[in-house]
Amino acid sequence: MSINSLTGIARNEVQTAYQSPGQKRVADAIERQGGNPALAKGFSSEKAAKRAGVLKCETCATRKYQDGSDEQVSFKSPQHISPNAAGARVRGHEQEHVNNAYDKAAEKGGKVLNASVAIHTAVCPECGRTYVSGGTTTTQIKYPNEDNPYQKDRKAADGAMLSGMNFDAKF
């Protein structure tokens, strides 16, 4: 065999290595990003290669998070968080809201009855990965209202009903 025939065989093997047009597109995209096109084997679409992290997802790379509340917490200006760290950063941010609720209740003599955090997820339209898209904190604070006449009557009624309920007799 001559060198020319070996080169022809190698070129032919590279062309047949991609069984589908999708794999060829993935190989081209990987090559454009400076990667090894041989990584395209096993991926039938660019979306699958992006989900696996072989190709870079522009949507995930440019996603920004911003807080819309009127409280003094983090993320008041839009900031990028990597998709891998978004869950922990969003949970930490929502914990700031919970801490603010306890501080606000303590300042005004109230009591936090309930504080719940919901973490939201979404699916990236470009790569198909599930990511943390944000969070919502809901709090309920009860404040005493001593000026309310109904509150005063309720205390008096409760006092009359509860007096004598706990009686310890000593012999």
TASULSUL-V223361 format. One record per backbone hydrogen bond with DSSP energy under -1.0 kcal/mol. CO is the residue of the C=O (numbers start at 1). NH is the residue of the N-H. E is the energy in kcal/mol with one decimal. If there is no record, write none. Layout:
# TASULSUL-V223361
CO/NH/E
CO/NH/E
This chain:
# TASULSUL-V223361
2/6/-1.5
3/7/-2.3
4/8/-2.1
5/9/-1.8
6/10/-2.6
7/11/-2.5
8/12/-2.0
9/13/-2.4
10/14/-1.9
11/15/-1.8
12/16/-1.9
20/24/-1.4
21/25/-2.2
22/26/-2.3
23/27/-2.5
24/28/-2.3
25/29/-2.4
26/30/-2.6
27/31/-2.2
28/32/-2.2
29/33/-1.6
30/35/-2.9
31/34/-1.4
36/39/-2.1
37/40/-1.8
38/41/-1.2
40/43/-2.2
45/49/-1.7
46/50/-2.4
47/51/-2.4
48/52/-1.8
49/54/-2.1
49/55/-1.4
57/61/-1.8
58/62/-1.3
65/79/-2.2
71/73/-1.3
75/67/-4.2
79/65/-3.2
82/86/-1.2
85/89/-2.2
86/90/-2.7
87/91/-2.2
88/92/-2.3
89/93/-2.1
90/94/-2.6
91/95/-1.8
92/96/-1.1
93/97/-1.1
94/98/-1.7
95/99/-2.7
96/100/-2.3
97/101/-1.8
98/102/-2.0
99/103/-2.3
100/104/-2.6
101/105/-2.3
102/106/-2.2
103/107/-2.1
104/108/-1.4
105/110/-3.0
111/142/-3.2
114/140/-2.7
116/138/-2.9
118/136/-2.5
120/133/-2.1
120/134/-1.2
122/131/-2.7
124/128/-1.7
129/124/-2.9
131/122/-2.2
134/120/-2.9
136/118/-2.9
138/116/-2.9
140/113/-2.7
140/114/-1.4
142/111/-2.4
148/152/-1.7
149/153/-2.3
150/154/-2.2
151/155/-2.1
152/156/-2.1
153/157/-2.5
154/158/-2.8
155/159/-2.5
156/160/-2.1
157/161/-2.1
158/162/-2.6
159/163/-1.5
162/165/-1.9
